[in-house]
Amino acid sequence: MKAAYNTDPIKYIKATNRDIAIFSTEGENIDAEVVESFGDEWLKFHDFSDEIIHDIAKEYFDLLNDTIVNKTTYAIDIGCGTGRWTKYLTEKVGFVEAIDPSNAIIAADKLLGKTENVRLSKASTETIPFADETFDFAMSVGVLHHIPDTQQAMKDCVRKVKKGGYFYCYLYHNLETRGWWFKTLYWLSNQLRKVVCKLPSKLKRFVCDVLAIVIYMPLVLWVRFLVLIGLRKIAVKMPLSAYNNKSFFVIRNDALDKFGTRLEQRFSKKQVETMMQQCGLEEIVISPLSPFYHAIGRKK
Ligand SMILES: C[S@@+](CC[C@H](N)C(=O)[O-])C[C@H]1O[C@@H](n2cnc3c(N)ncnc32)[C@H](O)[C@@H]1O
């Protein structure tokens, strides 16, 4: 099932559990600072327990079923980060290739431990080291909105999918269905992000921990209180309601993810659909559920 690389790696490095092939990550459609920042982030936050992974996966992967992913599936996780979803995928499919251009690939090696049906490679969307139309299933979760030209990056991913295979992605939504006060809060937090993301990495991590306590936790506790007194319908409309059942570890990680990243782009549902169509995908389904927007399409 495992395909041969279609380019020679620059070198191999010995990680704790496996050798990792290193490919060039230079290119026009990559933000080197963003990648470095993610490398730092994931080397700190990689201790995802199986329980946390399965818990969050229920929300991210509600669109998958046994027809789309099963033990005959050859899959690729593009921008795997810590490999938390790679790990989830290894339980469902035959073999997973996981690539990331950052040092997170080392964290992924740790998280995946001795898992056998996976190979890790350091590469980017522009340097995916496999021939076109290799995979039955490709996914890119929370990655493409951190790449300068999201549409081009998506095309580079979908090229690697076989005809009739599936492409799954999660892209930040542009808050189009939210009220003015929600959008105002986002605008304010985005101004803060523009400052925080420029801090040196240790200070950035510290500031994001503080933000997790002073911004995330009060809102999350408010949501939990509303749920407790039976006002779930109101609670789900509140900012950060998605963190209602999440641990503080996940909240800290997401605070660093959201405030620590220099480049993030946001899309409407229509834009997500159009981008997927432009890549030659059909049977596109965009989940009506959080996290917004996660979507799947089938390659024509
Ligand atoms: C928010 S993280 C998501 C990681 C993982 N998919 C997850 O959901 O846990 C974004 C990841 O995209 C990777 N990334 C950034 N630019 C990329 C590019 N041009 N090609 C591939 N991956 C990229 C980063 O290194 C980072 O690990």
The ligand as an ORCA input file, in Angstrom:
! r2SCAN-3c Opt
* xyz 0 1
  C      -3.293     24.570     13.406
  S      -2.040     23.443     12.970
  C      -3.037     21.997     12.643
  C      -2.313     20.718     12.904
  C      -3.175     19.460     12.803
  N      -3.753     19.289     11.496
  C      -4.265     19.490     13.861
  O      -5.398     19.828     13.557
  O      -3.930     19.167     15.003
  C      -1.527     23.919     11.377
  C      -0.369     23.073     10.822
  O      -0.187     23.445      9.447
  C       1.186     23.346      9.164
  N       1.468     24.147      7.969
  C       1.650     25.489      7.867
  N       1.949     25.824      6.599
  C       1.918     24.668      5.880
  C       2.142     24.369      4.513
  N       2.460     25.310      3.633
  N       2.036     23.076      4.113
  C       1.705     22.102      5.012
  N       1.482     22.339      6.322
  C       1.602     23.606      6.749
  C       1.855     23.870     10.425
  O       3.204     23.481     10.526
  C       0.943     23.307     11.512
  O       1.442     22.106     12.059
*
